[in-house]
Protein backbone atom coordinates (compact mmCIF):
# COMPACT_ATOMS: atom_id res chain seq x y z
CA UNK A 1 0.00 0.00 0.00
CA UNK A 2 2.82 2.39 0.88
CA UNK A 3 4.55 1.70 -2.43
CA UNK A 4 1.33 2.30 -4.35
CA UNK A 5 0.78 5.66 -2.66
CA UNK A 6 4.40 6.65 -3.35
CA UNK A 7 3.93 5.88 -7.04
CA UNK A 8 0.81 8.05 -7.39
CA UNK A 9 1.15 10.75 -4.74
CA UNK A 10 2.57 13.32 -7.17
CA UNK A 11 -0.50 13.04 -9.35
CA UNK A 12 -3.33 12.67 -6.84
CA UNK A 13 -1.90 13.58 -3.44
CA UNK A 14 -1.62 11.40 -0.35
CA UNK A 15 -4.93 12.27 1.37
CA UNK A 16 -7.19 11.71 -1.69
CA UNK A 17 -5.57 8.35 -2.35
CA UNK A 18 -5.94 7.30 1.26
CA UNK A 19 -9.58 8.35 1.25
CA UNK A 20 -10.35 6.20 -1.80
CA UNK A 21 -8.39 3.24 -0.45
CA UNK A 22 -9.81 3.68 3.08
CA UNK A 23 -6.28 3.85 4.39
CA UNK A 24 -5.37 6.16 7.27
CA UNK A 25 -2.97 8.95 6.17
CA UNK A 26 -1.33 8.82 9.59
CA UNK A 27 -0.37 5.20 8.94
CA UNK A 28 1.28 6.22 5.68
CA UNK A 29 3.25 9.08 7.23
CA UNK A 30 4.24 6.89 10.17
CA UNK A 31 5.60 4.30 7.77
CA UNK A 32 7.53 6.96 5.87
CA UNK A 33 9.16 8.23 9.08
CA UNK A 34 10.05 4.72 10.20
CA UNK A 35 13.76 3.95 9.70
CA UNK A 36 14.73 1.33 7.14
CA UNK A 37 14.69 -2.13 8.66
CA UNK A 38 17.86 -4.16 9.12
CA UNK A 39 16.55 -6.75 6.67
CA UNK A 40 15.96 -4.12 3.98
CA UNK A 41 19.47 -2.72 4.43
CA UNK A 42 20.90 -6.22 4.29
CA UNK A 43 18.92 -6.99 1.13
CA UNK A 44 20.28 -3.91 -0.63
CA UNK A 45 23.83 -4.87 0.27
CA UNK A 46 23.31 -8.43 -0.92
CA UNK A 47 21.78 -7.25 -4.20
CA UNK A 48 24.99 -5.40 -5.00
CA UNK A 49 27.07 -8.50 -4.25
CA UNK A 50 24.75 -10.79 -6.20
CA UNK A 51 24.81 -8.51 -9.25
CA UNK A 52 28.61 -8.32 -9.08
CA UNK A 53 29.04 -12.11 -9.02
CA UNK A 54 26.48 -12.48 -11.79
CA UNK A 55 28.27 -10.01 -14.06
CA UNK A 56 31.74 -11.37 -13.25
CA UNK A 57 30.59 -14.80 -14.43
CA UNK A 58 29.12 -13.58 -17.73
CA UNK A 59 25.51 -13.87 -16.62
CA UNK A 60 25.46 -17.68 -16.56
CA UNK A 61 25.46 -18.32 -12.81
CA UNK A 62 22.15 -19.26 -11.23
CA UNK A 63 21.17 -19.00 -7.57
CA UNK A 64 23.06 -22.15 -6.40
CA UNK A 65 26.40 -21.03 -7.85
CA UNK A 66 26.02 -17.42 -6.75
CA UNK A 67 25.11 -18.62 -3.26
CA UNK A 68 28.20 -20.85 -3.17
CA UNK A 69 30.46 -18.06 -4.45
CA UNK A 70 29.18 -15.55 -1.88
CA UNK A 71 29.81 -18.00 0.94
CA UNK A 72 33.32 -18.68 -0.39
CA UNK A 73 33.91 -14.93 -0.18
CA UNK A 74 32.77 -14.94 3.43
CA UNK A 75 29.36 -13.38 2.75
CA UNK A 76 27.07 -15.60 4.80
CA UNK A 77 23.64 -15.77 3.20
CA UNK A 78 20.92 -18.39 2.82
CA UNK A 79 20.32 -19.90 -0.58
CA UNK A 80 16.61 -19.03 -0.46
CA UNK A 81 17.58 -15.39 0.13
CA UNK A 82 19.75 -15.42 -2.99
CA UNK A 83 16.86 -16.90 -4.98
CA UNK A 84 14.44 -14.26 -3.69
CA UNK A 85 16.78 -11.35 -4.42
CA UNK A 86 17.64 -12.68 -7.88
CA UNK A 87 13.93 -12.73 -8.70
CA UNK A 88 13.63 -9.13 -7.54
CA UNK A 89 16.62 -8.17 -9.70
CA UNK A 90 15.31 -10.09 -12.68
CA UNK A 91 18.44 -12.26 -12.88
CA UNK A 92 18.40 -15.83 -14.11
CA UNK A 93 21.20 -18.28 -14.79
CA UNK A 94 21.80 -20.08 -18.06
CA UNK A 95 19.79 -23.27 -18.61
CA UNK A 96 21.44 -26.35 -20.06
CA UNK A 97 19.92 -27.92 -23.14
CA UNK A 98 17.14 -26.64 -25.34
CA UNK A 99 14.27 -24.70 -23.84
CA UNK A 100 11.04 -26.61 -24.36
CA UNK A 101 8.29 -24.62 -26.01
CA UNK A 102 4.68 -25.72 -25.99
CA UNK A 103 3.43 -22.54 -27.65
CA UNK A 104 4.34 -21.23 -31.07
CA UNK A 105 1.93 -18.40 -31.60
CA UNK A 106 1.11 -16.84 -34.95
CA UNK A 107 -0.58 -13.47 -34.54
CA UNK A 108 -1.55 -13.45 -38.22
CA UNK A 109 -3.49 -16.73 -38.00
CA UNK A 110 -7.28 -16.76 -37.71
CA UNK A 111 -8.55 -17.78 -34.30
CA UNK A 112 -12.11 -18.44 -33.08
CA UNK A 113 -13.78 -15.64 -31.17
CA UNK A 114 -13.17 -15.58 -27.40
CA UNK A 115 -16.51 -16.16 -25.67
CA UNK A 116 -15.07 -16.22 -22.14
CA UNK A 117 -13.32 -12.84 -21.90
CA UNK A 118 -11.26 -14.06 -18.89
CA UNK A 119 -14.45 -14.63 -16.86
CA UNK A 120 -13.71 -18.13 -15.61
CA UNK A 121 -16.82 -18.99 -13.62
CA UNK A 122 -19.81 -21.22 -14.32
CA UNK A 123 -23.22 -21.64 -12.72
CA UNK A 124 -23.38 -25.42 -13.23
CA UNK A 125 -21.29 -28.38 -14.39
CA UNK A 126 -20.60 -28.82 -18.12
CA UNK A 127 -21.18 -25.16 -18.93
CA UNK A 128 -17.55 -24.10 -19.28
CA UNK A 129 -14.48 -26.27 -19.80
CA UNK A 130 -10.95 -24.90 -20.00
CA UNK A 131 -7.99 -26.71 -21.53
CA UNK A 132 -4.24 -26.44 -21.26
CA UNK A 133 -1.13 -28.54 -21.75
CA UNK A 134 2.17 -28.96 -19.97
CA UNK A 135 5.20 -31.23 -20.01
CA UNK A 136 7.15 -33.27 -17.48
CA UNK A 137 10.80 -34.28 -17.74
CA UNK A 138 11.40 -38.00 -17.18
CA UNK A 139 14.46 -40.23 -17.39
CA UNK A 140 13.44 -41.37 -20.88
CA UNK A 141 12.52 -37.90 -22.17
CA UNK A 142 9.68 -35.41 -22.02
CA UNK A 143 6.05 -36.42 -21.56
CA UNK A 144 3.40 -33.97 -22.72
CA UNK A 145 0.01 -33.85 -21.02
CA UNK A 146 -3.15 -32.08 -22.18
CA UNK A 147 -6.09 -31.78 -19.82
CA UNK A 148 -9.61 -30.37 -19.77
CA UNK A 149 -11.04 -28.98 -16.52
CA UNK A 150 -14.66 -28.24 -15.63
CA UNK A 151 -14.66 -24.68 -14.26
CA UNK A 152 -17.64 -25.31 -11.95
CA UNK A 153 -16.31 -28.38 -10.13
CA UNK A 154 -12.56 -27.87 -10.81
CA UNK A 155 -12.52 -31.52 -11.86
CA UNK A 156 -10.27 -32.76 -14.67
CA UNK A 157 -12.81 -34.31 -17.02
CA UNK A 158 -10.45 -35.28 -19.84
CA UNK A 159 -6.75 -35.82 -20.33
CA UNK A 160 -4.21 -37.15 -22.82
CA UNK A 161 -0.52 -37.98 -22.43
CA UNK A 162 1.99 -38.38 -25.24
CA UNK A 163 5.73 -38.68 -25.83
CA UNK A 164 5.51 -36.08 -28.59
CA UNK A 165 3.68 -32.80 -29.11
CA UNK A 166 1.08 -33.38 -31.82
CA UNK A 167 -2.03 -31.52 -32.87
CA UNK A 168 -4.28 -34.36 -31.68
CA UNK A 169 -2.96 -34.14 -28.13
CA UNK A 170 -5.52 -31.52 -27.05
CA UNK A 171 -8.20 -33.00 -29.32
CA UNK A 172 -8.03 -36.44 -27.71
CA UNK A 173 -8.27 -34.92 -24.23
CA UNK A 174 -11.51 -33.25 -25.33
CA UNK A 175 -12.75 -36.47 -26.94
CA UNK A 176 -12.23 -38.34 -23.68
CA UNK A 177 -14.03 -35.63 -21.70
CA UNK A 178 -17.07 -35.73 -24.01
CA UNK A 179 -17.10 -39.54 -24.06
CA UNK A 180 -17.00 -39.70 -20.26
CA UNK A 181 -19.61 -36.98 -19.70
CA UNK A 182 -22.12 -38.25 -22.26
CA UNK A 183 -21.72 -41.80 -20.94
CA UNK A 184 -23.00 -40.50 -17.60
CA UNK A 185 -25.96 -38.85 -19.32
CA UNK A 186 -24.71 -35.26 -19.06
CA UNK A 187 -26.26 -32.62 -21.32
CA UNK A 188 -23.54 -30.72 -23.15
CA UNK A 189 -25.81 -28.31 -25.02
CA UNK A 190 -24.40 -24.80 -24.76
CA UNK A 191 -21.04 -26.00 -23.49
CA UNK A 192 -18.11 -23.64 -24.10
CA UNK A 193 -14.67 -25.23 -24.43
CA UNK A 194 -11.98 -22.59 -24.01
CA UNK A 195 -8.22 -22.72 -24.31
CA UNK A 196 -5.53 -20.09 -24.56
CA UNK A 197 -3.36 -19.77 -27.61
CA UNK A 198 -0.92 -22.36 -26.30
CA UNK A 199 -3.31 -25.26 -26.89
CA UNK A 200 -2.64 -26.63 -30.30
CA UNK A 201 -5.80 -26.61 -32.37
CA UNK A 202 -9.51 -25.94 -32.43
CA UNK A 203 -12.03 -28.66 -33.12
CA UNK A 204 -13.43 -26.81 -36.11
CA UNK A 205 -10.03 -26.44 -37.68
CA UNK A 206 -9.31 -30.18 -37.76
CA UNK A 207 -12.85 -31.48 -38.27
CA UNK A 208 -13.47 -32.74 -41.80
CA UNK A 209 -16.52 -34.34 -43.50
CA UNK A 210 -14.62 -37.63 -43.78
CA UNK A 211 -13.77 -37.73 -40.08
CA UNK A 212 -17.06 -38.43 -38.32
CA UNK A 213 -15.83 -38.31 -34.68
CA UNK A 214 -14.29 -34.90 -35.16
CA UNK A 215 -17.25 -33.66 -37.17
CA UNK A 216 -19.53 -34.72 -34.34
CA UNK A 217 -17.34 -32.92 -31.85
CA UNK A 218 -17.33 -29.82 -34.01
CA UNK A 219 -21.12 -29.86 -34.19
CA UNK A 220 -21.52 -30.27 -30.43
CA UNK A 221 -19.06 -27.49 -29.72
CA UNK A 222 -19.99 -25.26 -32.63
CA UNK A 223 -19.67 -22.14 -30.49
CA UNK A 224 -16.54 -23.21 -28.62
CA UNK A 225 -14.05 -20.47 -27.82
CA UNK A 226 -10.79 -22.22 -28.63
CA UNK A 227 -7.76 -20.19 -29.59
CA UNK A 228 -5.37 -21.80 -32.07
CA UNK A 229 -1.66 -21.95 -32.69
CA UNK A 230 0.20 -22.91 -35.83
CA UNK A 231 3.09 -24.97 -37.13
CA UNK A 232 2.11 -28.24 -35.45
CA UNK A 233 2.25 -31.58 -37.35
CA UNK A 234 -1.13 -33.17 -38.01
CA UNK A 235 -0.48 -36.79 -37.04
CA UNK A 236 -1.70 -38.20 -33.75
CA UNK A 237 0.62 -39.92 -31.33
CA UNK A 238 -2.13 -42.22 -30.04
CA UNK A 239 -4.94 -41.71 -27.58
CA UNK A 240 -5.55 -42.88 -24.06
CA UNK A 241 -9.31 -42.36 -24.54
CA UNK A 242 -11.26 -45.39 -23.33
CA UNK A 243 -12.28 -47.71 -26.14
C-alpha positions in Angstrom: 0.0 0.0 0.0 2.8 2.4 0.9 4.5 1.7 -2.4 1.3 2.3 -4.4 0.8 5.7 -2.7 4.4 6.6 -3.4 3.9 5.9 -7.0 0.8 8.0 -7.4 1.1 10.8 -4.7 2.6 13.3 -7.2 -0.5 13.0 -9.4 -3.3 12.7 -6.8 -1.9 13.6 -3.4 -1.6 11.4 -0.3 -4.9 12.3 1.4 -7.2 11.7 -1.7 -5.6 8.4 -2.4 -5.9 7.3 1.3 -9.6 8.4 1.3 -10.3 6.2 -1.8 -8.4 3.2 -0.5 -9.8 3.7 3.1 -6.3 3.8 4.4 -5.4 6.2 7.3 -3.0 9.0 6.2 -1.3 8.8 9.6 -0.4 5.2 8.9 1.3 6.2 5.7 3.2 9.1 7.2 4.2 6.9 10.2 5.6 4.3 7.8 7.5 7.0 5.9 9.2 8.2 9.1 10.1 4.7 10.2 13.8 4.0 9.7 14.7 1.3 7.1 14.7 -2.1 8.7 17.9 -4.2 9.1 16.6 -6.7 6.7 16.0 -4.1 4.0 19.5 -2.7 4.4 20.9 -6.2 4.3 18.9 -7.0 1.1 20.3 -3.9 -0.6 23.8 -4.9 0.3 23.3 -8.4 -0.9 21.8 -7.2 -4.2 25.0 -5.4 -5.0 27.1 -8.5 -4.3 24.7 -10.8 -6.2 24.8 -8.5 -9.2 28.6 -8.3 -9.1 29.0 -12.1 -9.0 26.5 -12.5 -11.8 28.3 -10.0 -14.1 31.7 -11.4 -13.3 30.6 -14.8 -14.4 29.1 -13.6 -17.7 25.5 -13.9 -16.6 25.5 -17.7 -16.6 25.5 -18.3 -12.8 22.2 -19.3 -11.2 21.2 -19.0 -7.6 23.1 -22.2 -6.4 26.4 -21.0 -7.9 26.0 -17.4 -6.8 25.1 -18.6 -3.3 28.2 -20.9 -3.2 30.5 -18.1 -4.4 29.2 -15.5 -1.9 29.8 -18.0 0.9 33.3 -18.7 -0.4 33.9 -14.9 -0.2 32.8 -14.9 3.4 29.4 -13.4 2.7 27.1 -15.6 4.8 23.6 -15.8 3.2 20.9 -18.4 2.8 20.3 -19.9 -0.6 16.6 -19.0 -0.5 17.6 -15.4 0.1 19.7 -15.4 -3.0 16.9 -16.9 -5.0 14.4 -14.3 -3.7 16.8 -11.3 -4.4 17.6 -12.7 -7.9 13.9 -12.7 -8.7 13.6 -9.1 -7.5 16.6 -8.2 -9.7 15.3 -10.1 -12.7 18.4 -12.3 -12.9 18.4 -15.8 -14.1 21.2 -18.3 -14.8 21.8 -20.1 -18.1 19.8 -23.3 -18.6 21.4 -26.3 -20.1 19.9 -27.9 -23.1 17.1 -26.6 -25.3 14.3 -24.7 -23.8 11.0 -26.6 -24.4 8.3 -24.6 -26.0 4.7 -25.7 -26.0 3.4 -22.5 -27.6 4.3 -21.2 -31.1 1.9 -18.4 -31.6 1.1 -16.8 -35.0 -0.6 -13.5 -34.5 -1.5 -13.4 -38.2 -3.5 -16.7 -38.0 -7.3 -16.8 -37.7 -8.6 -17.8 -34.3 -12.1 -18.4 -33.1 -13.8 -15.6 -31.2 -13.2 -15.6 -27.4 -16.5 -16.2 -25.7 -15.1 -16.2 -22.1 -13.3 -12.8 -21.9 -11.3 -14.1 -18.9 -14.4 -14.6 -16.9 -13.7 -18.1 -15.6 -16.8 -19.0 -13.6 -19.8 -21.2 -14.3 -23.2 -21.6 -12.7 -23.4 -25.4 -13.2 -21.3 -28.4 -14.4 -20.6 -28.8 -18.1 -21.2 -25.2 -18.9 -17.5 -24.1 -19.3 -14.5 -26.3 -19.8 -11.0 -24.9 -20.0 -8.0 -26.7 -21.5 -4.2 -26.4 -21.3 -1.1 -28.5 -21.8 2.2 -29.0 -20.0 5.2 -31.2 -20.0 7.1 -33.3 -17.5 10.8 -34.3 -17.7 11.4 -38.0 -17.2 14.5 -40.2 -17.4 13.4 -41.4 -20.9 12.5 -37.9 -22.2 9.7 -35.4 -22.0 6.0 -36.4 -21.6 3.4 -34.0 -22.7 0.0 -33.9 -21.0 -3.1 -32.1 -22.2 -6.1 -31.8 -19.8 -9.6 -30.4 -19.8 -11.0 -29.0 -16.5 -14.7 -28.2 -15.6 -14.7 -24.7 -14.3 -17.6 -25.3 -12.0 -16.3 -28.4 -10.1 -12.6 -27.9 -10.8 -12.5 -31.5 -11.9 -10.3 -32.8 -14.7 -12.8 -34.3 -17.0 -10.4 -35.3 -19.8 -6.8 -35.8 -20.3 -4.2 -37.2 -22.8 -0.5 -38.0 -22.4 2.0 -38.4 -25.2 5.7 -38.7 -25.8 5.5 -36.1 -28.6 3.7 -32.8 -29.1 1.1 -33.4 -31.8 -2.0 -31.5 -32.9 -4.3 -34.4 -31.7 -3.0 -34.1 -28.1 -5.5 -31.5 -27.1 -8.2 -33.0 -29.3 -8.0 -36.4 -27.7 -8.3 -34.9 -24.2 -11.5 -33.2 -25.3 -12.8 -36.5 -26.9 -12.2 -38.3 -23.7 -14.0 -35.6 -21.7 -17.1 -35.7 -24.0 -17.1 -39.5 -24.1 -17.0 -39.7 -20.3 -19.6 -37.0 -19.7 -22.1 -38.2 -22.3 -21.7 -41.8 -20.9 -23.0 -40.5 -17.6 -26.0 -38.8 -19.3 -24.7 -35.3 -19.1 -26.3 -32.6 -21.3 -23.5 -30.7 -23.2 -25.8 -28.3 -25.0 -24.4 -24.8 -24.8 -21.0 -26.0 -23.5 -18.1 -23.6 -24.1 -14.7 -25.2 -24.4 -12.0 -22.6 -24.0 -8.2 -22.7 -24.3 -5.5 -20.1 -24.6 -3.4 -19.8 -27.6 -0.9 -22.4 -26.3 -3.3 -25.3 -26.9 -2.6 -26.6 -30.3 -5.8 -26.6 -32.4 -9.5 -25.9 -32.4 -12.0 -28.7 -33.1 -13.4 -26.8 -36.1 -10.0 -26.4 -37.7 -9.3 -30.2 -37.8 -12.9 -31.5 -38.3 -13.5 -32.7 -41.8 -16.5 -34.3 -43.5 -14.6 -37.6 -43.8 -13.8 -37.7 -40.1 -17.1 -38.4 -38.3 -15.8 -38.3 -34.7 -14.3 -34.9 -35.2 -17.3 -33.7 -37.2 -19.5 -34.7 -34.3 -17.3 -32.9 -31.8 -17.3 -29.8 -34.0 -21.1 -29.9 -34.2 -21.5 -30.3 -30.4 -19.1 -27.5 -29.7 -20.0 -25.3 -32.6 -19.7 -22.1 -30.5 -16.5 -23.2 -28.6 -14.0 -20.5 -27.8 -10.8 -22.2 -28.6 -7.8 -20.2 -29.6 -5.4 -21.8 -32.1 -1.7 -22.0 -32.7 0.2 -22.9 -35.8 3.1 -25.0 -37.1 2.1 -28.2 -35.5 2.2 -31.6 -37.3 -1.1 -33.2 -38.0 -0.5 -36.8 -37.0 -1.7 -38.2 -33.8 0.6 -39.9 -31.3 -2.1 -42.2 -30.0 -4.9 -41.7 -27.6 -5.5 -42.9 -24.1 -9.3 -42.4 -24.5 -11.3 -45.4 -23.3 -12.3 -47.7 -26.1 
